[in-house]
Amino acid sequence: MFRYLWVTLLVRLSSAAAVSIASIRGRARGAGSEFALACDIRFGSRERCVLAQFEVGVGAVPGGGPMARLARLVGRGRALEIVLGADDFPGELAAHYGYINRALPDGELDDFVEAFASRLSNFDKRAIAEVKTLIDGPTLPTLSEFQAGMEAYFVSATRPETRARIGAAISAGLQRRGDVELNLGRYVGRGV
């Protein structure tokens, strides 16, 4: 059960009666991208938002359900491009693909998200919950779809070649302030 705590959190976030809104100003890769995908609505800074599922670039399968969520949001081909390509998607392209709802100028992002959330807060909570339930039925992945991805992640993350790629990425600067962290998609594309 412990292996599925992350997936359970993401499923609960998506299926909550309340509306969850992600405001993305910066990089949301891997688990950060998966968290944003679990939110009902996603807005990003045109200049500073970057989304990615980089795991395939280091030999792993993403575990938090991006394959199931992205395929429903952006279509099969684009989902494969995002997950298999393991590259960074800036805000404008992410919005064009449907990875986020829209990209706004950085200086307008906070005001827009605040106004949108305030608008929703004035609406009837039961109506919002009912609409979410009706939209969620045909669009949200099942728990078993997430569990399959999580199992594939755990298997792939323990392979010696994956551990070596992750080690090389960390040695090159992954998870430290610098060019690798800022431009991870480019680095995993070159084998870090």
N, C-alpha and C positions, 0 to 999 in steps of 0.2 A: 504493500500500500504506500509506503514511503516514497517509492519511485514515482508515484503518480501525484504527489502533492502539488507540484508545479502545474500540471495539467488540470487538476481539480480546481485550483485557484483561478486559472484562466477560464474554465468552463463556468464557474460560479459568477465571475465578473460579467461574462457575456449574457448569462441567463438571469441576472438580477432584474428585479422590476424597475429599478432606477436606471436612468440613462447614464452611461459612462462616456466621457469625452476626453480624448487624448489631445493635448496641445504639444506639438513636437518642435522644439527649438534645439537642435543639436543632433547627435548621432544616436540612433536606436537600432542596434544590430543584435542578431541572435535573440536572446531572451528579451531584450528591450523591444525589438520588433514584434516578438510574439505577444508581449504585453499590450503593445499598441493595437495589434490585430484583434486582440480579445475585447478591446473597447468597442462600443457601439458606433462611435463616430470619431474620426481622426482628422485633425487639422495640423498643418505644418508650416513652418517658416519657409518662404520661397528661397531665401538666401542661406539658411543655416540648417534646415532639416535634411538629414541623410538617413535612409533606412536600408537595411541589408539583412540577408540570411547568408552569412559567410561560411557556415559549417562545412559544406561540401568542399570548399577550398582548402580545408585542413584535413579532409578525409572522413568527416563525420556526417551523420544524417541529423538534421534539426529535430529536436525532440518536443517542442511546445506547440506543435500543430500547424506550422505555417503552410504545409502542403495542402491540408484540407481547407484552411481559411482562404489562402491566396487563390486557389483554384476557383473558389466560389466568387471571390471579389473581382479578380482580374482576368479570369479565363485560364484554361489549361496551358496554352502556349506561353503566356506571360508568366504564369506561376513557375513553369519549368525554367524560363529565362532567369527569373529572380533567384530561385533556389539553386539550380544547377550552375548558373553563372557566378554566383557568390560575389557579386559586385555591389558597389554602393549605388543607391538610387537617390539622387537629389530631389528635393521637394517638388519641383515643377514636374519632373518625369514621374515621380511617385503619384502625383495627382492625375496626370494624364493617363496612367495605367489603371488607376482606381485603388492603388495601395493605400492612399489617404483620400479623404473626401475632397479637399482642396488645399492648395498652397496659397498663402497670403503673404504680402510684403511683411518682413520681419517687424517693422514698426507698427503694423496694424493687427498682428496676431492676437495679442493679449486682449485688446478691446473687442475684437470680433468674437473670440471664444467666450469672453465674459458676457457680452450682449446675447449671444446665442443661448448660453446656459441660463441666463436670467429670463429670457423669453420662455424657455421650456419650463422653468420653475413656476411660471404663472398659469400653466395649463393643468387640467385635471389629472391627478396622479394615476387614478384608475384607468383612464383612457390611454395614458401613455403606456402603462403596464400591459393593457390588452393589445395595443398595437404592436408592442415589442413581441409579445407571445405569438401573434399571428405572423409577423415577419420572421421570427426565429424558427418557427416550425419547418418551413421549406429551405431555410438558408443556413442554419447552424449545423456544423458537423456533429456527429454522434460521439459519445465518449469513447466508444471502441475505436473510432478513427484516430483519436488522440493517443490512445493507449498503444496502438500499433506503431505510431511515430516515435513515441517515447521509448518503447522497447528497441526499435531500430537505432535510436540514438545511443542507448546504453551499450548495445552490441558494438556499434561502430566506434564509439569513443574508447573502447578498450583494445582495439586492434593495435599491434605494435607500430605499424606504419602511420596510423593516425596520431598516436602518442608522439612519434618522432616529428611529425609535421607541426603539431601543437607546440612541442618543445622548441622547434626552429622558429616559429612565429613569436613565441615569448622571448627567445634570445634576441630576435631581431627588433623587439620593441613592443609587442602586443601587450596591452594592459598597462602601458606607461605613456605618459605625455610625450608626444612626438609624431614624426611623420608616419610611422607604421599604423599607429592608432587612428590618425586623422585620415589616412588613405588606405585602409585595410583592403578594400576591394582590389586595388591595383596590386598590392603585395601578394595576396593569395593567388591572384592570377598569374603571378610569376613564380609561384611555388615558395614564396617567402624566402 
